[in-house]
Amino acid sequence: MTNRFDGTDSYVATDDLKVAVNAAVTLERPLLVKGEPGTGKTELALQVASALGARMIEWNIKSTTKAQQGLYEYDAVSRLRDSQLGDERVHDVKNYIKRGKLWEAFEAGERVVLLIDEIDKADIEFPNDLLQELDKMEFHVYETGETIRARHRPIIIITSNNEKELPDAFLRRCFFHYIRFPDAETMARIVEVHHPGIKARLLTEALTQFYEIREQPGLKKKPSTSEVLDWLKLLLAEDIDPAELKRDGASALPTLHGALLKNEQDVHLFERLAFMARGQR
C-alpha cells in the first residue's frame, strides 16, 4: 500500500491538493476540504482511497445526524419489547447496539479512508461532539463497559460546503484545504478524462460559454464542474456543431441550458438579457 497521493487516471488533482492530502496523512490529522458544490470534494475521498489501495467508509451527514450515531446507537425500545416477549436475546446488551461508521473505521483490520461528508449540514455542536474521538482515536461504550480503540488510524477526509461556520477548536485539529474552482486549463484536463478525444473546437466554444455564464452578474447559482460535464455529454450525444453553440456574447440562453441553469431566476436572467440584446439591434 502506498502512502502518497499523486492523483489518479480518473481524477485531476492540482499540486496544492496533492500537498494537502499528503500533509494530512503525514500529520495524522483529518483533512477538511471546502469548496463550492460540484468541485469534487466527495470524489476526492474515493480517489484517495483508490490511489492508496484502501477501503472507503462513507458517513453522509444530514441535518438530523448526531455525533453519537457515528460511534454507536443503543436500541432500548427493541430491548424493552423483546423483554416483554421473553426473547432470550435480551440478556446480552450487545444485541441492541448498532455500530456507527467511526466504530467500523476503528475496528477495521487495515487502514481505511473515512469520509465524513458535508459536516456543515449538521447541528453546530456536531463537530465539537467528535473532538475527543477524532483526537484520541477511541471511545467508550457505556452500555457494555468496553473501550473501542482504532486498530489502524484511519485517513479522515471531511467535506464542507461552507453552509455554516465550523468551531475553532475543531478547525485547529484539521489540516485545511479549499478547492478553488478550476481555471479553463484545468477544466480542459478534467473534461479530457471524462470525454477523451473531444474535438478542440467544441471544447473551446463550450468552455468559453461556460465561464461567461459563471461570470454573469446576478446569477443565483453558478454552474459547477459536474454540470459542465453533463452539458458536454449532451452536446456530444446530440452531435452539436461548435458553430451552433455560438451566441451573441452572454446575451442568449445556451444550447441545452437545462444542464447548466438550475433555477427559474437564472433562466429568466438570460431571457431578459436576450430580450434586451434584441431590442438594441
PyMOL commands that set and color helices and strands:
alter all, ss='L'
color gray80, all
select helices_A, chain A and resi 15-27+41-52+67-71+76-85+88-91+93-96+101-107+119-121+126-129+131-136+168-172+184-194+200-214+225-237+242-245+257-259+264-279
alter helices_A, ss='H'
color red, helices_A
select strands_A, chain A and resi 31-34+56-60+72-74+97-99+113-117+138-141+146-149+155-160+175-178
alter strands_A, ss='S'
color yellow, strands_A
deselect
rebuild
show_as cartoon
